[in-house]
Amino acid sequence: MMNAPDKRPAFEPASQLLRRPEADPEMRRPATTVAGVVLVFLRVLSGLIVLGTIVLNWRSTLTQIDVTIEGAQTTPELAQRVLIAVTILLGVALLVDAALAFFILIGHNWARVMIMTFSSISITGSFIQWWAGGLELKITGSLLTLGLDILILLALSSRSAAAYARRNERR
């Protein structure tokens, strides 16, 4: 039986797992990086769908908002300002996400780390909301974004994605 050179053993020592990948400036973009970028763009697309739903159903969304400020009365103008602020904030977050995906595609490690951090925060937030009993996981909403975040983490934390992002780093 031959040992395949690309096959890794089932149990590797921690020193080998923590070792930095070798730098290869001529490295081709791995499939894991491309998959991670596609997943980030799918997350942006799902956010655009949510944003479009808010904008297309502006009046009904406005009536569902309950802005409660201690000592102040909720007015329709306040609810509209809050909805505008949320819409702008969501749009900016989607633009940042798309820009980071582009930077990952061209090989910037800082963008890869930021996307993985955002995904980790999103997963943790979903878990905390579920644990507190306030989040019902549904296939049409929270489960889709949670699955995308988990897949993004898996793709971008792979050895090949890390090696590609770090291929030009000086040692």
N, C-alpha and C positions, 0 to 999 in steps of 0.2 A: 504494500500500500504506500503510495507516494503522498508526501505532504504538499498540498497546493500552496504556492507562494502567496496568493492573495487571501487565503483562508486564515482566520485568526483562531487561536485556541479559545476554548470555552471559558477558561479562567486565566486572567492575565494579572501579573503583579501590579500593584498600584503605581510603582515607579514607572512602569511602561505606559500605563494609561495616562499619567500626568505629563509625560514627556511631550514637548512641543513637536508638531509635525515639521518635517524637513522643508526648508524653503526652496521653491522651484518657481522662479519668475516666469517661466514658459508654460506653466501648468494650464491645462484647458479647464474651462468652467465645468464643474461636476454636475451631475444630474440632481444631486441633493440641493445645490444652490438654486438651480432653476426651479425645482419643485417648491422650495421655500418661497421664492419670489412669486411664483404663480399663486400660492396659497395666500400670501400677503395681498396680492391684487384681488383675490376672491373675497378676502375680508373687507377690502375697500369697496368692492362691488356690493357686498351685503350692506355696508354702511350707506352707500348711495341709494340703495333701495329703501332703507329706513328713512333717509333724508327726503327722498321723493315722496314717500307715503305721508310724511309730516306736511310737506308743502302742498301736496294735492288735496289733503284733507284738513286744511288749515283751520277752517271754522269748527269742525267737530273736535279736532285736537284741542283747540282753544277752550271749548266748553268743558273738556275733561280735566284741564289743569286746575289744581287746587293749590294756590300759593298762600301759605299761612305764615304770616309774620306776626310775632307777638306784639300786641298793642296797635296793630294796623289792620284796617279793613281791606279785604281782597277786592280789587276792582278789575274790570275787564282790561283796562289799559296796562295794569301791572302784569296780568297774565300774558298779554301780548308781548310785553317787553321781555318777560322771562322766556317765552317761546322763541322769540327772535334771537336772544342770547344763546340759547341751547342749540338752535339751528346753526348759528355762526360758529360756535365752538365745535360742533360735530363736523362741519365742513372743513375747518382748519385742521382738525385731527386727521381727517381723511386725506387731505393734501400732504400732511407730514408723513403719514403712513406710506403713501404712494411714492414720495420723494425718497424715503428710506429704502423702499423696495428697489428703486432704481440704483441707489448707491450700493446696495448689496449685490445687484447684478453686475456692476462694474468692479466689484471686489473690495469694498471698504469694510474692514472688520468692525469699526465703531458702529456702523449702521446695523450690522448683523447682531451685535451685542444689544443695541437699543431695542430692536424689534423683539429679540428674545426676552428682554426685561419687560417690555410692554405686555407681551403674551403671558409671562409669568404673573404679572400684576393682575391681568384680566382673569386668569384662571383662579388665582387666589381670591379675588373679589367675588367671583361666581360661587366658589365654595363657601365663603363666609356668608353670603346671602342665602344660599341653600341651607346651610347649617342653622342659621337664625330663623329659618322657616318662611322667609319672605320671597324666595325665588322658586317658582315652579318650572322645572326643566321641561321644555316643549321642543319638539323636533323643528317647529317653524321659527323658533326664536333663539333662546339662550343656548340650546343644545348645538345649534349650527355654529355659533360663534365660539363656543367652548371647544368643539371638535376642531375647528380651524386653528385655534390657538395652540392646541395640543400638537396638531400635525406640523405647524410652523416650528414649534420647539424641537420636535423630532428631526425635521429636515435640516434646520440651520445649526443644530448642535452636533451634527455628525462630524466625523473626523475629516471627511473630504471637504465639507463646507468650511470648516475651520482652517484647513490647510490652504484652500483657495483664497480665503480672506486674508490670510497671513503670509501669502507667498512673497510679498515684497518687503516685509519687515526686516529691519536690520537686527542682527544678533549681538 
